[in-house]
Amino acid sequence: MEESLRERCLKYSRHFSGLCGISCSVIDMSLHCFLESPEDPPVFCAHCSSYNQMRLSTHCYGCSEAYRWNGRYVYYCPLGLAFVASSVSDDRGELAGGLIAGPVIMGNYQDTLQELPCKEMASEISNLPVVTPRQMTDLSEILAAVTFSISGIPHSKAGSFVYEQERLLNSIYDVKEKYVTSGGETTYPIESEKKLQALIRGRDKAGSRELLNQLLGEIFFFSNFNLEEIKARVLELLVLISRASIDAGADVQEIFGFNNEYLQKIESFQSIDELSVWLTGIMHRFIDYTFDFSRIKHIDAVYKTMEYVRANYDKKLSLDEIAKNAFLSKAYLSSIFKEEIGESLTNYINRVRIEKSRVLLLDKEISLIDIANLCGFEDQSYFTRVFKKIVGISPKKYRDSRGAAVTPVKLGEK
């Protein structure tokens, strides 16, 4: 990030923080660091087992997603606290950094307390701002307007067209120079594809990005700028990268999800200009997700799923519907939810519903069958079975004892 852009980011991050009462930080993606970040993290961050390894990557992920989704993105850290990121582009349209607002508590404060990893955090987060999902959307829109003013580049990335073409043309020029100096004997470098796979498997991100850019230039040159041939070669390269990424530890479902999206996109292009602009950015972003973001995306998807369940516990919830909201397959969501939270998604839904029912049971004017319906259970007998399994006594006994016979249910405990 160049100096004047950095200064504008810092200036407006201070104004945003002062006006909204929400901490606002600046990330420089080229240096991969925070600017003017406080030396000591918030006290509650000490409870995060992933803090040292994932703090920066979590927020770089937020900036990358914001760049992908029109300049704004709301996400969660591993402790379940919410942030909003807005991307900042340089004068060539490339992602230079971003503004990160947060942490805040989004939604119901008590729900957040119940899902904290330890009780000590309750007092430590008590001074954090509490916002509704609608207010979080408002914050994201304001922050996106600020970053647009800072960079002067539309968040639609219209300004990246010339820059992305320039990068690809430089690679093509380099290939042409090699071809001329070799007397026209150079052929498409299959060995470079194998080397790229080896670099990805070896988790050499910088080397992978550099060689990928070179290979894209080779593809365009040796395809004689024939659009259909370029598409075919790019698809082959995508398969090679995917296999190597999985060998390097990337999530299979995540990589296949990218593949399906990219395959459809590649086939839709009608000109080399359109394809070249999209291709250079998306291939490098593919590598970023392979190396940096898969674990963070899991955490973000899990917390967004928990938020969705808390907001809709009183309705009929299907795994299909929840997975669609998280933009994941049913099997994949179920797997990462169990991995991150320690219990199945179905069990979590039941725990949320039972905790809500315990509040209603203290009101004797509401019948048990109505409480079951209000909490999303389709019949009273099933509600009773689940309640007894989680709480230890029947709903009636709980009501008769005014809740004094048992200890509170903590969501997320088995």
Secondary structure, 3 states (H helix, E strand, C coil): CCHHHHHHHHHHHHHHHHHHCCCEEEEECCCCEEECCCCCCCHHHHHCCCHHHHHHHHHHHHHHHHHHCCCCEEEECCCCCEEEEEEEECCCCCEEEEEEEEEEEECCHHHHHHCCCCCCHHHHCCCCCEECHHHHHHHHHHHHHHHHHHHCCCCCCCCHHHHHHHHHHHHHHHHHHHHHHCCCCCCCCHHHHHHHHHHHHCCCHHHHHHHHHHHHHHHHHHCCCCHHHHHHHHHHHHHHHHHHHHHCCCCHHHHHHHHHHHHHHHHHCCCHHHHHHHHHHHHHHHHHHHHHHHHHHHHHHHHHHHHHHHHHCCCCCCHHHHHHHHCCCHHHHHHHHHHHHCCCHHHHHHHHHHHHHHHHHCCCCCCHHHHHHHCCCCCHHHHHHHHHHHHCCCHHHHHHCCCCCCCCCCCCCC
